[in-house]
Amino acid sequence: MKKEIIVTKDGSHSLFVPDLNENYHSVHGSIEEALHVFIKNGIHSHPKKNINILEVGFGTGLNAILTLENKKQATVNYTALEPFPVSKDIYTKLNFFERIHSEGDTFLKLHNSDWEQEIEINEKFTFYKSQERLQNFTTDKKFDIIYFDAFSPETQPEIWTERVLKKCYELLNKEGFLVTYCAKGVVKRTLKSIGFEVIALDGPPRKRQMTRANKL
Ligand SMILES: C[S@@+](CC[C@H](N)C(=O)[O-])C[C@H]1O[C@@H](n2cnc3c(N)ncnc32)[C@H](O)[C@@H]1O
């Protein structure tokens, strides 16, 4: 699948996939969107200090590097799924680490790490990435937060089904939550029918809403 680097409104890069006619992030600002959806309303909204995170769609690595740099006092075990990895030619050109004042080395470490192998990025952040699709992913772990950052329901309906979202429910610890940029009614209704408490939150710049789904 061909991917092209684009520049979003906050100056940070994202990718455009011509075959899907879809971007990896909001064109209004990829870093701003990720900080709002996955950092402020994700890791910063969970009270635990020892947090297991599952990311659905590692992609550019933006959510992982932002989590690493903004985790405050938390110790994080981060699992990322990505069946269609971004090529080295592209991820080495992305401008995220310059813009978030992270070390380029750390960002590249996430991308260059072996698949299906846990590594310690530092004493408070361990990282594991898998090429498995969410639909086929199996693990003994339970997660406190799922960053659900798949392509939109219009583009990728097969990952927003009741069956797959129920799997997310089962992968979560009690008091864990799934967080997503998506605010579609049908997705919220499906999450509710599974047993999640569904919260509509203010969206990132120029998006009205986003969703957090709590497992009570
Ligand atoms: C909207 S992009 C976001 C990627 C990433 N979070 C980022 O910030 O760059 C969606 C990602 O989900 C990945 N993906 C597609 N199908 C998937 C599946 N079945 N399971 C897990 N990830 C999937 C895509 O390859 C893509 O990288």
The ligand as an ORCA input file, in Angstrom:
! r2SCAN-3c Opt
* xyz 0 1
  C      -5.114      5.801     11.075
  S      -3.606      4.863     10.948
  C      -2.897      5.368     12.501
  C      -1.545      4.823     12.785
  C      -0.786      5.311     14.002
  N      -1.494      5.202     15.234
  C      -0.145      6.626     13.784
  O      -0.360      7.542     14.600
  O       0.599      6.770     12.832
  C      -4.234      3.202     11.187
  C      -3.199      2.133     11.329
  O      -3.830      0.878     11.618
  C      -3.142     -0.143     10.932
  N      -4.031     -1.324     10.784
  C      -4.760     -1.660      9.695
  N      -5.443     -2.806      9.919
  C      -5.131     -3.198     11.176
  C      -5.517     -4.324     11.965
  N      -6.373     -5.235     11.495
  N      -4.998     -4.452     13.211
  C      -4.144     -3.492     13.698
  N      -3.753     -2.403     12.983
  C      -4.236     -2.254     11.735
  C      -2.782      0.521      9.613
  O      -1.773     -0.166      8.913
  C      -2.367      1.904     10.071
  O      -1.010      1.959     10.381
*
